[in-house]
Amino acid sequence: VLLSSFCQNNGEGYAVGIQLSGTHEPVYPIASGEIVFTHEENSDFFSLPYGLGNFIALWHEGGIQSVYCQLKTGSLEKDVKSISVDESIGIVGDTGATIGGNLRLIIFNIEENEILNPIKNLIPFYEDTKQPVIQDIYIKRNNNLIQLKNDQVITPGNAEILISTYDLREDKQRIWEIAPYSIILFHNGQKLNQISFDAIREKNDKQVISGSEQSFDEIYEDDWMFKLGDLDFSEGKSHLQVKVSDFTGNTTTKELFIIAKKP
């Protein structure tokens, strides 16, 4: 079960991996590989506590490295150098910065210097039937946030477009928000902006989304409000449409008309 998704707002920046729930299940690698590093909390005098808890890193063909974190103490495989997909590398635990049993999975593409969305490696095993939720669309002018309604009348000119949206955790009846995979903004049928959480990389000491090069501050207004860029509204009636999708293709659409009119 997915607890948090890739590029989710973790309070400080993009979440670089995903969290999966579990209770003492064995952990198997995403592919066969070579064990290149293991860390176990409090294993010696010099061992420092990490938010990742006990973790193990594997090297795979094609320059891919996978890291499995918060494993149960004493469960990490240490006696072999290589491991296959049907061999356990450890047990789901609760070490590091976590409450209850879960696994944090992080995947690096070393050759491209990117951190990848791990859900790509879980499809088709990851099932998701719930559609993302779009709460509201907003414009922002002079630090004033205006919630848009259909046939909303605004003054012509430039405004920032924002959307309040999230995906839903599959196993919960109540709301448990997780970040969506893709957000697309259309204006009068023309695509103006797309955010897709495929991979992130470092640029000028900041994490940015690969492709769009957008940093965390350029995407997130707050926990579940996303910035979709600026739009210059000319006089007359125009059509806004936003499509939000999760990684399995479930899509929610919200659209409305805006009337730009001089006072």
C-alpha positions in Angstrom: 0.0 0.0 0.0 1.4 3.4 -1.0 1.7 5.7 2.0 3.4 8.7 0.2 4.3 9.2 -3.4 7.3 10.5 -5.3 7.9 14.3 -5.3 5.3 14.7 -2.5 5.7 17.8 -0.3 7.7 16.6 2.7 7.8 20.0 4.4 11.3 20.8 3.1 11.3 19.8 -0.5 10.4 16.9 -2.9 10.1 13.5 -1.4 12.8 11.5 -3.3 11.3 8.1 -2.8 8.0 6.4 -1.9 6.8 4.9 1.4 5.1 1.5 1.4 3.3 0.1 4.4 4.2 -3.3 5.8 4.5 -5.4 8.9 7.6 -7.7 9.0 7.2 -8.9 5.4 10.4 -9.9 3.5 11.8 -7.3 1.1 12.8 -8.3 -2.4 14.8 -6.1 -4.8 13.4 -4.5 -7.9 16.0 -6.4 -10.0 19.0 -8.7 -9.5 22.0 -6.7 -8.4 25.1 -6.3 -6.4 25.0 -5.2 -2.7 27.2 -2.1 -2.6 26.4 -0.7 0.9 24.6 -1.6 4.1 24.0 0.5 7.2 22.5 -0.6 10.5 21.8 1.9 13.3 23.9 1.6 16.4 26.0 -1.1 14.9 29.2 0.4 16.3 30.5 3.3 18.3 30.8 5.5 15.1 27.4 4.6 13.7 25.2 7.7 13.6 21.3 7.7 13.5 19.9 8.4 10.0 16.3 9.2 9.0 16.6 6.3 6.7 17.1 3.8 9.5 18.7 0.5 8.6 19.2 0.5 4.8 20.8 -1.5 2.0 21.9 -0.2 -1.4 22.0 -2.4 -4.6 23.7 -1.7 -8.0 21.9 -2.9 -11.1 22.7 -3.0 -14.8 22.3 0.2 -16.7 23.6 2.4 -13.9 20.5 2.0 -11.7 20.9 2.0 -7.9 18.1 1.1 -5.5 18.0 1.8 -1.8 15.7 0.0 0.7 15.3 1.9 4.0 13.9 1.5 7.5 14.5 -2.3 7.6 14.2 -4.4 10.7 17.3 -4.5 12.8 19.3 -7.7 12.3 17.5 -8.6 9.1 19.9 -7.0 6.5 21.6 -9.4 4.1 25.3 -9.0 4.6 27.0 -12.3 3.7 26.6 -12.1 -0.1 27.8 -9.7 -2.7 25.1 -10.3 -5.3 21.4 -11.0 -5.0 18.6 -12.1 -7.3 15.0 -10.9 -7.4 13.7 -13.9 -5.6 16.1 -13.5 -2.6 15.1 -11.3 0.4 17.5 -8.5 1.3 15.8 -7.8 4.7 12.5 -7.4 6.6 10.2 -4.4 6.7 10.9 -2.6 10.0 10.3 0.7 11.9 13.9 2.1 12.2 14.8 5.6 11.3 12.3 8.4 11.0 9.1 6.4 10.8 6.2 5.3 13.0 5.0 1.7 12.5 6.3 -0.7 9.9 7.0 0.6 6.4 9.6 0.6 3.6 11.1 3.6 1.9 12.3 2.9 -1.6 14.6 5.2 -3.5 15.9 4.6 -7.0 18.8 6.4 -8.7 19.8 6.6 -12.3 23.5 7.2 -11.8 24.3 7.6 -15.5 21.7 10.3 -15.9 22.3 11.8 -12.4 18.6 11.5 -11.7 16.3 10.2 -8.9 13.5 8.1 -10.5 9.9 7.7 -9.6 9.9 4.2 -8.0 6.3 3.5 -9.0 7.5 3.0 -12.6 9.2 -0.1 -11.3 6.1 -1.4 -9.5 3.7 -1.2 -12.5 1.8 -3.4 -13.2 2.0 -4.7 -9.6 0.7 -1.5 -8.1 -3.1 -1.3 -8.3 -5.0 2.0 -8.0 -8.6 2.4 -8.8 -9.3 5.8 -7.1 -9.3 8.9 -9.1 -7.4 12.0 -8.0 -9.4 14.8 -6.4 -9.5 18.4 -7.8 -10.8 20.7 -5.1 -10.5 24.2 -6.6 -8.8 26.3 -9.2 -7.4 29.7 -8.2 -5.8 32.8 -9.6 -3.3 34.9 -7.6 -2.7 38.6 -8.0 -0.8 40.9 -5.7 -0.6 38.0 -3.2 -4.4 37.8 -3.1 -5.8 34.3 -3.8 -9.1 34.2 -5.6 -11.1 30.9 -5.9 -12.6 30.6 -9.4 -16.1 29.6 -10.2 -17.7 29.0 -13.5 -18.4 32.3 -15.4 -16.2 34.2 -12.9 -15.7 37.8 -13.8 -12.2 39.1 -13.4 -10.3 42.1 -14.6 -8.1 41.6 -17.7 -4.4 41.1 -17.2 -1.8 38.7 -15.9 -2.5 36.2 -13.1 -0.9 33.1 -11.6 -2.9 29.9 -11.9 -3.0 27.5 -9.0 -4.9 24.2 -8.3 -5.7 22.4 -5.1 -5.5 18.7 -5.8 -4.3 15.3 -4.5 -4.5 11.6 -5.2 -6.1 9.2 -2.7 -4.5 6.3 -0.8 -6.0 3.1 -2.2 -6.9 1.2 1.0 -8.5 3.9 3.0 -12.2 5.0 3.0 -11.3 8.3 4.7 -9.1 10.9 3.0 -5.4 10.1 3.0 -3.8 12.5 0.5 -0.8 11.6 -1.6 0.7 13.5 -4.5 -0.6 12.9 -8.1 1.6 12.0 -11.0 0.7 14.6 -13.6 -1.1 17.9 -13.8 -1.9 19.6 -17.1 -3.3 23.1 -17.7 -5.2 24.0 -20.9 -6.4 27.5 -21.9 -8.9 27.6 -24.8 -7.9 24.1 -25.8 -4.1 24.8 -25.8 -1.8 23.1 -23.4 0.0 25.8 -21.4 1.8 23.8 -18.7 2.4 20.2 -17.6 3.9 18.9 -14.3 4.9 15.3 -14.4 6.8 13.6 -11.5 8.9 11.2 -13.5 12.4 12.1 -12.1 14.2 14.8 -10.2 17.8 16.0 -10.4 20.2 18.6 -8.9 20.6 22.0 -10.6 22.3 24.9 -9.0 22.1 23.3 -5.6 18.3 22.8 -6.0 16.2 19.7 -6.7 14.3 20.2 -10.0 11.9 18.1 -12.0 13.7 16.6 -14.9 12.5 18.1 -18.2 10.6 21.1 -16.9 13.5 22.1 -14.6 11.0 23.4 -12.0 12.2 23.6 -8.4 10.1 22.8 -5.3 9.3 26.4 -4.6 8.2 26.9 -8.2 5.7 24.0 -8.0 4.3 24.0 -4.4 2.3 26.8 -2.9 1.5 24.6 0.1 0.9 20.9 0.9 -1.7 20.3 -1.8 -1.7 23.5 -3.9 0.3 23.5 -7.1 1.5 26.4 -9.2 0.7 26.1 -12.9 2.3 29.3 -14.2 1.1 32.7 -15.3 -1.7 33.5 -17.8 -2.5 36.8 -19.4 -6.3 37.1 -19.5 -7.5 39.3 -22.4 -11.0 40.8 -22.5 -13.7 38.3 -23.2 -14.7 34.8 -22.3 -12.0 32.1 -22.1 -12.0 28.4 -21.1 -9.8 26.8 -18.4 -9.3 23.1 -18.1 -7.1 21.1 -15.7 -6.4 17.4 -15.9 -4.9 15.5 -13.0 -3.7 11.9 -13.3 -2.1 9.2 -11.1 0.5 6.9 -12.4 -1.9 4.1 -13.4 -3.9 6.5 -15.6 -6.9 7.4 -13.4 -7.7 11.0 -14.5 -9.9 13.7 -13.1 -10.8 16.9 -15.1 -12.1 20.2 -13.9 -13.1 23.0 -16.3 -14.7 26.4 -16.1 -15.2 29.6 -18.1 -13.7 33.0 -17.1 -15.0 36.4 -18.2 -12.3 39.1 -18.3 -14.0 42.5 -18.2 -12.8 46.0 -17.4 -14.4 47.6 -14.4 
